[in-house]
Amino acid sequence: MQEINSELQEEIDKVLTTVRSDKKERALSDEEEKSVTLSQSELEKILESVPLKVENLKAPEESKEEVEQKAKIAERQAQPAAMFAEANAHSPKRISVIYGSLLCDEEKFSSIKEGTVLDLDRAAGEVADILVDGKLYAKGMIGAKNGKTAVKITLIV
């Protein structure tokens, strides 16, 4: 029992020592903060005594060679982007119209067969999403034209 009491006393002593050292550190930091505090008038006097020169704050000017080198680098970086844009402008685009979708579990998915009615996440008559290469491009209404299903674009996103 005495061993437990002495161990407990040691723990208490450690905690008290830590608390005392924390208090001392806080007192020292409070004193340091107080010694650094200046009044507005003291601060103004210090700033008035130090001459500020804007020319000392300017960044060093770049040489003509450095400017030319940066321009060449920028031009080289722009070339691949321009080539990609040109190639992309002449490539065919895949346009998809998404009228609705649904999320189902494996059991419901495996039970789908001919004649199954799937309830979509949109109401009848709502606009469909029009995707170009997988990215949302526009919204439109489903309809018919010359006997074929068609989409009338109502909003370009």
N, CA, C and O of each residue as an XYZ file, in Angstrom:
628
protein
N       0.816     -1.187      0.000
C       0.000      0.000      0.000
C       0.865      1.258      0.000
O       0.536      2.252     -0.649
N       1.990      1.200      0.747
C       2.890      2.335      0.791
C       3.538      2.580     -0.561
O       3.780      3.723     -0.948
N       3.823      1.471     -1.290
C       4.423      1.613     -2.622
C       3.487      2.373     -3.544
O       3.920      3.241     -4.302
N       2.190      2.042     -3.477
C       1.198      2.722     -4.321
C       1.131      4.190     -3.947
O       1.076      5.053     -4.823
N       1.134      4.484     -2.641
C       1.086      5.865     -2.190
C       2.326      6.633     -2.628
O       2.221      7.797     -3.015
N       3.496      6.008     -2.577
C       4.714      6.714     -2.990
C       4.724      6.929     -4.502
O       5.172      7.973     -4.975
N       4.231      5.942     -5.267
C       4.146      6.121     -6.719
C       3.161      7.232     -7.059
O       3.420      8.056     -7.936
N       2.035      7.248     -6.363
C       1.038      8.280     -6.570
C       1.609      9.649     -6.209
O       1.366     10.634     -6.906
N       2.369      9.704     -5.115
C       2.978     10.958     -4.698
C       3.983     11.438     -5.737
O       4.070     12.635     -6.010
N       4.743     10.512     -6.318
C       5.701     10.874     -7.366
C       4.985     11.460     -8.581
O       5.433     12.459     -9.144
N       3.883     10.847     -8.983
C       3.100     11.352    -10.119
C       2.573     12.748     -9.832
O       2.622     13.632    -10.688
N       2.066     12.938     -8.619
C       1.548     14.252     -8.225
C       2.666     15.283     -8.263
O       2.460     16.399     -8.739
N       3.844     14.926     -7.770
C       4.986     15.840     -7.793
C       5.372     16.214     -9.220
O       5.668     17.376     -9.500
N       5.371     15.226    -10.130
C       5.699     15.501    -11.536
C       4.712     16.489    -12.151
O       5.102     17.426    -12.849
N       3.423     16.262    -11.879
C       2.391     17.152    -12.419
C       2.564     18.557    -11.870
O       2.487     19.532    -12.618
N       2.797     18.668    -10.569
C       2.976     19.983     -9.961
C       4.208     20.693    -10.516
O       4.177     21.902    -10.747
N       5.291     19.947    -10.731
C       6.500     20.534    -11.295
C       6.225     21.066    -12.698
O       6.671     22.159    -13.048
N       5.491     20.294    -13.501
C       5.147     20.717    -14.854
C       4.282     21.968    -14.829
O       4.508     22.896    -15.605
N       3.293     21.997    -13.944
C       2.410     23.160    -13.834
C       3.202     24.390    -13.426
O       2.990     25.472    -13.972
N       4.119     24.236    -12.466
C       4.933     25.375    -12.022
C       5.819     25.895    -13.139
O       5.955     27.106    -13.314
N       6.428     24.982    -13.902
C       7.306     25.432    -14.987
C       6.494     26.123    -16.078
O       6.959     27.093    -16.677
N       5.266     25.622    -16.344
C       4.396     26.278    -17.330
C       4.042     27.688    -16.881
O       4.026     28.615    -17.692
N       3.757     27.854    -15.594
C       3.425     29.186    -15.080
C       4.607     30.133    -15.230
O       4.435     31.295    -15.597
N       5.814     29.631    -14.943
C       7.007     30.470    -15.083
C       7.208     30.885    -16.537
O       7.515     32.043    -16.819
N       7.036     29.943    -17.454
C       7.196     30.261    -18.882
C       6.169     31.285    -19.325
O       6.497     32.207    -20.071
N       4.916     31.134    -18.871
C       3.885     32.097    -19.237
C       4.216     33.476    -18.675
O       4.011     34.483    -19.352
N       4.713     33.530    -17.473
C       5.068     34.813    -16.859
C       6.193     35.476    -17.639
O       6.170     36.687    -17.858
N       7.187     34.680    -18.062
C       8.285     35.236    -18.847
C       7.797     35.744    -20.197
O       8.198     36.822    -20.635
N       6.927     34.972    -20.866
C       6.443     35.410    -22.176
C       5.565     36.650    -22.033
O       5.580     37.517    -22.907
N       4.789     36.749    -20.931
C       3.983     37.946    -20.702
C       4.876     39.161    -20.514
O       4.572     40.236    -21.032
N       5.985     39.006    -19.774
C       6.920     40.113    -19.570
C       7.557     40.530    -20.888
O       7.735     41.720    -21.144
N       7.907     39.538    -21.741
C       8.507     39.851    -23.037
C       7.516     40.617    -23.904
O       7.895     41.575    -24.578
N       6.241     40.203    -23.894
C       5.234     40.903    -24.683
C       5.064     42.332    -24.190
O       4.921     43.248    -24.999
N       5.077     42.537    -22.887
C       4.912     43.880    -22.334
C       6.088     44.763    -22.719
O       5.909     45.952    -22.982
N       7.278     44.199    -22.755
C       8.445     45.019    -23.053
C       8.486     45.419    -24.526
O       9.163     46.388    -24.872
N       7.786     44.704    -25.400
C       7.796     45.002    -26.832
C       6.683     45.961    -27.211
O       6.733     46.547    -28.292
N       5.699     46.141    -26.380
C       4.550     46.970    -26.690
C       4.970     48.430    -26.807
O       5.652     48.974    -25.939
N       4.536     49.059    -27.923
C       4.816     50.476    -28.155
C       3.501     51.223    -28.274
O       2.495     50.681    -28.732
N       3.531     52.465    -27.857
C       2.346     53.290    -28.040
C       2.330     53.790    -29.483
O       3.326     53.688    -30.199
N       1.205     54.321    -29.891
C       1.080     54.829    -31.261
C       2.064     55.969    -31.508
O       2.669     56.038    -32.578
N       2.231     56.856    -30.541
C       3.147     57.989    -30.712
C       4.598     57.510    -30.809
O       5.371     58.055    -31.597
N       4.980     56.494    -30.017
C       6.338     55.945    -30.097
C       6.591     55.322    -31.463
O       7.660     55.496    -32.049
N       5.606     54.601    -31.960
C       5.733     53.966    -33.267
C       5.873     55.018    -34.371
O       6.684     54.855    -35.282
N       5.084     56.098    -34.292
C       5.159     57.166    -35.293
C       6.526     57.841    -35.266
O       7.074     58.162    -36.321
N       7.080     58.060    -34.089
C       8.401     58.680    -33.978
C       9.470     57.807    -34.638
O      10.351     58.309    -35.335
N       9.380     56.506    -34.412
C      10.358     55.586    -35.007
C      10.242     55.611    -36.518
O      11.254     55.673    -37.217
N       9.016     55.564    -37.034
C       8.812     55.554    -38.489
C       9.248     56.865    -39.135
O       9.761     56.857    -40.254
N       9.051     57.998    -38.444
C       9.471     59.286    -38.977
C      10.990     59.395    -39.069
O      11.515     60.066    -39.958
N      11.686     58.743    -38.165
C      13.142     58.845    -38.140
C      13.812     57.967    -39.203
O      14.993     58.153    -39.498
N      13.076     57.020    -39.777
C      13.658     56.128    -40.784
C      13.191     56.587    -42.162
O      12.001     56.499    -42.467
N      14.113     57.080    -43.003
C      13.696     57.508    -44.340
C      13.451     56.289    -45.234
O      14.275     55.379    -45.322
N      12.307     56.306    -45.884
C      11.978     55.225    -46.806
C      12.205     55.699    -48.231
O      11.726     56.760    -48.631
N      12.931     54.911    -48.982
C      13.194     55.253    -50.380
C      12.606     54.150    -51.245
O      12.933     52.974    -51.087
N      11.739     54.548    -52.157
C      11.058     53.586    -53.008
C      12.049     52.888    -53.931
O      11.892     51.702    -54.222
N      13.058     53.600    -54.392
C      14.008     52.981    -55.326
C      14.758     51.812    -54.682
O      15.223     50.910    -55.379
N      14.873     51.830    -53.355
C      15.525     50.708    -52.676
C      14.644     49.465    -52.655
O      15.134     48.355    -52.448
N      13.337     49.653    -52.872
C      12.405     48.537    -52.812
C      12.133     47.901    -54.172
O      11.454     46.877    -54.242
N      12.642     48.480    -55.241
C      12.386     47.954    -56.581
C      13.104     46.633    -56.794
O      14.211     46.417    -56.300
N      12.442     45.749    -57.548
C      13.066     44.485    -57.920
C      14.111     44.768    -58.998
O      13.949     45.701    -59.785
N      15.171     43.978    -59.041
C      16.170     44.204    -60.078
C      15.560     43.961    -61.465
O      14.764     43.043    -61.658
N      15.948     44.792    -62.403
C      15.410     44.668    -63.756
C      16.050     43.487    -64.463
O      17.215     43.156    -64.240
N      15.241     42.848    -65.338
C      15.737     41.704    -66.083
C      16.524     42.198    -67.301
O      16.211     43.227    -67.900
N      17.531     41.439    -67.631
C      18.310     41.803    -68.809
C      17.520     41.440    -70.066
O      16.543     40.694    -70.007
N      17.955     41.974    -71.189
C      17.286     41.724    -72.464
C      17.315     40.224    -72.786
O      16.345     39.680    -73.313
N      18.422     39.567    -72.467
C      18.550     38.135    -72.736
C      17.552     37.319    -71.913
O      16.966     36.355    -72.407
N      17.366     37.722    -70.642
C      16.422     37.001    -69.788
C      14.991     37.153    -70.303
O      14.220     36.193    -70.292
N      14.641     38.346    -70.748
C      13.301     38.591    -71.283
C      13.086     37.764    -72.540
O      12.032     37.151    -72.706
N      14.092     37.740    -73.443
C      13.980     36.955    -74.669
C      13.863     35.469    -74.364
O      13.083     34.765    -75.007
N      14.629     34.983    -73.391
C      14.577     33.575    -73.024
C      13.204     33.205    -72.478
O      12.669     32.147    -72.812
N      12.629     34.065    -71.641
C      11.298     33.800    -71.110
C      10.253     33.787    -72.223
O       9.325     32.979    -72.187
N      10.392     34.672    -73.209
C       9.457     34.701    -74.332
C       9.548     33.413    -75.152
O       8.527     32.879    -75.584
N      10.771     32.913    -75.367
C      10.947     31.663    -76.113
C      10.321     30.491    -75.371
O       9.680     29.633    -75.977
N      10.509     30.460    -74.070
C       9.929     29.378    -73.264
C       8.406     29.420    -73.347
O       7.768     28.381    -73.515
N       7.825     30.595    -73.232
C       6.371     30.732    -73.316
C       5.863     30.291    -74.681
O       4.817     29.650    -74.781
N       6.600     30.633    -75.726
C       6.203     30.248    -77.090
C       6.250     28.726    -77.249
O       5.345     28.131    -77.834
N       7.312     28.099    -76.725
C       7.423     26.639    -76.807
C       6.314     25.948    -76.018
O       5.825     24.897    -76.432
N       5.917     26.523    -74.900
C       4.855     25.935    -74.097
C       3.496     26.078    -74.782
O       2.627     25.224    -74.606
N       3.304     27.133    -75.552
C       2.034     27.363    -76.230
C       1.879     26.481    -77.466
O       0.753     26.185    -77.864
N       2.979     26.056    -78.079
C       2.899     25.263    -79.308
C       2.135     23.954    -79.130
O       1.237     23.689    -79.929
N       2.437     23.114    -78.128
C       1.673     21.870    -77.995
C       0.185     22.119    -77.756
O      -0.655     21.386    -78.277
N      -0.146     23.142    -76.976
C      -1.552     23.444    -76.708
C      -2.259     23.847    -77.996
O      -3.398     23.441    -78.227
N      -1.600     24.637    -78.837
C      -2.195     25.046    -80.114
C      -2.359     23.842    -81.038
O      -3.379     23.714    -81.715
N      -1.354     22.956    -81.069
C      -1.437     21.764    -81.911
C      -2.578     20.863    -81.443
O      -3.312     20.318    -82.267
N      -2.731     20.704    -80.140
C      -3.800     19.875    -79.598
C      -5.163     20.480    -79.934
O      -6.079     19.759    -80.328
N      -5.303     21.789    -79.781
C      -6.566     22.456    -80.085
C      -6.916     22.291    -81.569
O      -8.075     22.055    -81.911
N      -5.921     22.413    -82.441
C      -6.140     22.252    -83.876
C      -6.585     20.832    -84.203
O      -7.533     20.639    -84.964
N      -5.909     19.839    -83.634
C      -6.269     18.439    -83.876
C      -7.651     18.137    -83.314
O      -8.428     17.417    -83.942
N      -7.962     18.665    -82.163
C      -9.252     18.422    -81.523
C     -10.387     19.071    -82.298
O     -11.498     18.541    -82.330
N     -10.118     20.217    -82.923
C     -11.153     20.931    -83.673
C     -11.613     20.127    -84.883
O     -12.763     20.262    -85.301
N     -10.748     19.294    -85.454
C     -11.075     18.544    -86.662
C     -11.436     17.089    -86.383
O     -11.699     16.336    -87.322
N     -11.455     16.675    -85.122
C     -11.787     15.289    -84.805
C     -13.290     15.163    -84.560
O     -13.925     16.119    -84.115
N     -13.859     14.001    -84.843
C     -15.306     13.821    -84.606
C     -15.623     13.826    -83.117
O     -14.796     13.425    -82.298
N     -16.805     14.274    -82.776
C     -17.251     14.351    -81.386
C     -18.364     13.335    -81.160
O     -19.227     13.153    -82.019
N     -18.346     12.669    -79.998
C     -19.426     11.757    -79.641
C     -20.432     12.540    -78.820
O     -20.107     13.072    -77.759
N     -21.665     12.606    -79.324
C     -22.733     13.306    -78.627
C     -23.687     12.257    -78.070
O     -24.172     11.394    -78.802
N     -23.952     12.338    -76.767
C     -24.864     11.415    -76.106
C     -25.983     12.205    -75.458
O     -25.761     13.300    -74.940
N     -27.178     11.654    -75.486
C     -28.317     12.285    -74.835
C     -28.750     11.360    -73.702
O     -29.089     10.199    -73.931
N     -28.734     11.877    -72.499
C     -29.098     11.105    -71.314
C     -30.451     11.611    -70.828
O     -30.574     12.728    -70.326
N     -31.459     10.763    -70.991
C     -32.799     11.161    -70.577
C     -33.038     10.860    -69.113
O     -33.888     11.485    -68.479
N     -32.300      9.913    -68.573
C     -32.458      9.580    -67.168
C     -31.531      8.447    -66.807
O     -30.894      7.849    -67.674
N     -31.459      8.155    -65.531
C     -30.625      7.058    -65.057
C     -31.232      6.522    -63.774
O     -32.163      7.103    -63.217
N     -30.693      5.414    -63.320
C     -31.129      4.867    -62.049
C     -29.991      4.063    -61.453
O     -29.086      3.616    -62.157
N     -30.053      3.891    -60.163
C     -29.064      3.119    -59.434
C     -29.782      1.915    -58.858
O     -30.783      2.064    -58.158
N     -29.275      0.709    -59.150
C     -29.943     -0.480    -58.629
C     -28.916     -1.461    -58.091
O     -27.749     -1.447    -58.484
N     -29.371     -2.306    -57.192
C     -28.481     -3.302    -56.599
C     -28.343     -4.506    -57.532
O     -29.020     -4.585    -58.557
N     -27.479     -5.425    -57.177
C     -27.183     -6.594    -58.007
C     -28.428     -7.449    -58.231
O     -28.631     -7.974    -59.326
N     -29.261     -7.591    -57.202
C     -30.468     -8.421    -57.315
C     -31.418     -7.852    -58.370
O     -31.920     -8.590    -59.218
N     -31.665     -6.532    -58.318
C     -32.563     -5.907    -59.284
C     -31.954     -5.953    -60.685
O     -32.661     -6.179    -61.667
N     -30.653     -5.740    -60.771
C     -29.982     -5.756    -62.067
C     -30.086     -7.134    -62.716
O     -30.352     -7.239    -63.914
N     -29.879     -8.180    -61.937
C     -29.919     -9.535    -62.498
C     -31.338     -9.951    -62.879
O     -31.507    -10.902    -63.644
N     -32.365     -9.264    -62.366
C     -33.749     -9.611    -62.700
C     -34.262     -8.867    -63.940
O     -35.405     -9.084    -64.342
N     -33.454     -8.001    -64.555
C     -33.887     -7.259    -65.745
C     -33.979     -8.214    -66.926
O     -33.060     -8.989    -67.194
N     -35.111     -8.142    -67.628
C     -35.321     -8.960    -68.835
C     -36.176     -8.152    -69.795
O     -36.590     -7.042    -69.459
N     -36.447     -8.673    -70.970
C     -37.290     -7.966    -71.933
C     -38.644     -7.688    -71.306
O     -39.229     -8.560    -70.664
N     -39.144     -6.474    -71.493
C     -40.436     -6.084    -70.943
C     -40.341     -5.434    -69.571
O     -41.335     -4.891    -69.089
N     -39.177     -5.469    -68.926
C     -39.006     -4.831    -67.619
C     -39.079     -3.319    -67.782
O     -38.464     -2.761    -68.690
N     -39.814     -2.666    -66.924
C     -39.923     -1.211    -66.944
C     -38.979     -0.648    -65.890
O     -39.056     -1.009    -64.716
N     -38.101      0.227    -66.315
C     -37.141      0.861    -65.398
C     -37.628      2.267    -65.060
O     -37.886      3.063    -65.963
N     -37.755      2.578    -63.789
C     -38.159      3.907    -63.351
C     -36.918      4.800    -63.288
O     -36.015      4.575    -62.482
N     -36.892      5.814    -64.152
C     -35.740      6.716    -64.217
C     -35.851      7.806    -63.157
O     -36.892      7.982    -62.524
N     -34.753      8.531    -62.983
C     -34.701      9.574    -61.953
C     -35.281     10.909    -62.416
O     -35.134     11.913    -61.719
N     -35.940     10.943    -63.585
C     -36.529     12.190    -64.078
C     -38.006     11.975    -64.387
O     -38.437     10.874    -64.731
N     -38.752     13.036    -64.258
C     -40.172     12.968    -64.585
C     -40.346     13.071    -66.096
O     -39.486     13.610    -66.793
N     -41.455     12.556    -66.593
C     -41.745     12.650    -68.024
C     -41.831     14.124    -68.412
O     -42.432     14.922    -67.692
N     -41.240     14.481    -69.532
C     -41.276     15.860    -70.009
C     -40.126     16.717    -69.519
O     -40.000     17.867    -69.940
N     -39.284     16.193    -68.643
C     -38.120     16.963    -68.182
C     -37.068     17.026    -69.278
O     -37.091     16.242    -70.227
N     -36.157     17.961    -69.136
C     -35.092     18.099    -70.122
C     -34.068     16.976    -69.950
O     -33.885     16.437    -68.859
N     -33.413     16.646    -71.050
C     -32.373     15.620    -71.042
C     -31.011     16.294    -71.058
O     -30.875     17.419    -71.538
N     -29.999     15.602    -70.529
C     -28.625     16.107    -70.575
C     -27.999     15.730    -71.910
O     -28.158     14.603    -72.379
N     -27.292     16.666    -72.515
C     -26.596     16.406    -73.773
C     -25.103     16.469    -73.470
O     -24.582     17.511    -73.073
N     -24.424     15.345    -73.661
C     -23.001     15.246    -73.371
C     -22.215     15.245    -74.669
O     -22.624     14.609    -75.641
N     -21.094     15.949    -74.699
C     -20.167     15.934    -75.828
C     -18.863     15.361    -75.306
O     -18.233     15.940    -74.421
N     -18.466     14.245    -75.843
C     -17.277     13.511    -75.393
C     -17.297     13.287    -73.881
O     -16.270     13.401    -73.213
N     -18.484     12.966    -73.350
C     -18.612     12.627    -71.935
C     -18.764     13.802    -70.995
O     -18.888     13.603    -69.786
N     -18.760     15.032    -71.513
C     -18.886     16.211    -70.656
C     -20.205     16.914    -70.948
O     -20.611     17.035    -72.103
N     -20.875     17.381    -69.884
C     -22.152     18.069    -70.051
C     -21.952     19.316    -70.901
O     -21.127     20.172    -70.582
N     -22.723     19.410    -71.997
C     -22.603     20.524    -72.916
C     -23.880     21.359    -72.960
O     -23.836     22.587    -73.024
N     -25.042     20.648    -72.923
C     -26.305     21.357    -73.066
C     -27.425     20.545    -72.431
O     -27.217     19.432    -71.947
N     -28.627     21.138    -72.446
C     -29.849     20.455    -72.013
C     -30.861     20.630    -73.130
O     -30.833     21.621    -73.860
N     -31.763     19.650    -73.258
C     -32.729     19.744    -74.339
C     -33.974     18.903    -74.096
O     -34.010     18.049    -73.210
N     -35.001     19.169    -74.912
C     -36.274     18.459    -74.828
C     -36.292     17.349    -75.872
O     -35.890     17.557    -77.016
N     -36.761     16.169    -75.472
C     -36.889     15.032    -76.374
C     -38.159     15.233    -77.204
O     -39.200     15.634    -76.684
N     -38.053     14.950    -78.485
C     -39.203     15.068    -79.368
C     -39.003     14.180    -80.583
O     -38.235     13.218    -80.540
N     -39.691     14.503    -81.660
C     -39.570     13.726    -82.893
C     -39.484     14.681    -84.076
O     -40.064     15.766    -84.064
N     -38.740     14.248    -85.109
C     -38.623     15.026    -86.337
C     -38.507     14.027    -87.481
O     -37.642     13.151    -87.469
N     -39.392     14.168    -88.473
C     -39.412     13.268    -89.624
C     -39.472     11.803    -89.200
O     -38.834     10.951    -89.818
N     -40.229     11.510    -88.157
C     -40.405     10.139    -87.703
C     -39.263      9.585    -86.878
O     -39.278      8.404    -86.529
N     -38.278     10.401    -86.558
C     -37.137      9.940    -85.755
C     -37.102     10.722    -84.450
O     -37.565     11.861    -84.376
N     -36.541     10.087    -83.418
C     -36.376     10.768    -82.139
C     -35.349     11.881    -82.299
O     -34.324     11.694    -82.955
N     -35.618     13.035    -81.703
C     -34.726     14.186    -81.822
C     -34.675     14.915    -80.481
O     -35.487     14.678    -79.587
N     -33.711     15.793    -80.375
C     -33.556     16.606    -79.165
C     -33.483     18.072    -79.581
O     -32.684     18.440    -80.442
N     -34.318     18.904    -78.968
C     -34.249     20.344    -79.212
C     -33.448     20.970    -78.073
O     -33.849     20.888    -76.912
N     -32.329     21.587    -78.397
C     -31.457     22.198    -77.373
C     -32.164     23.422    -76.802
O     -32.563     24.333    -77.526
N     -32.305     23.410    -75.477
C     -32.960     24.523    -74.785
C     -32.000     25.376    -73.977
O     -32.303     26.522    -73.645
N     -30.819     24.804    -73.657
C     -29.839     25.545    -72.851
C     -28.458     24.999    -73.113
O     -28.240     23.791    -73.025
N     -27.517     25.873    -73.435
C     -26.118     25.460    -73.551
C     -25.443     25.849    -72.251
O     -25.471     27.012    -71.848
N     -24.838     24.876    -71.602
C     -24.260     25.075    -70.281
C     -22.875     25.695    -70.405
O     -22.217     25.943    -69.395
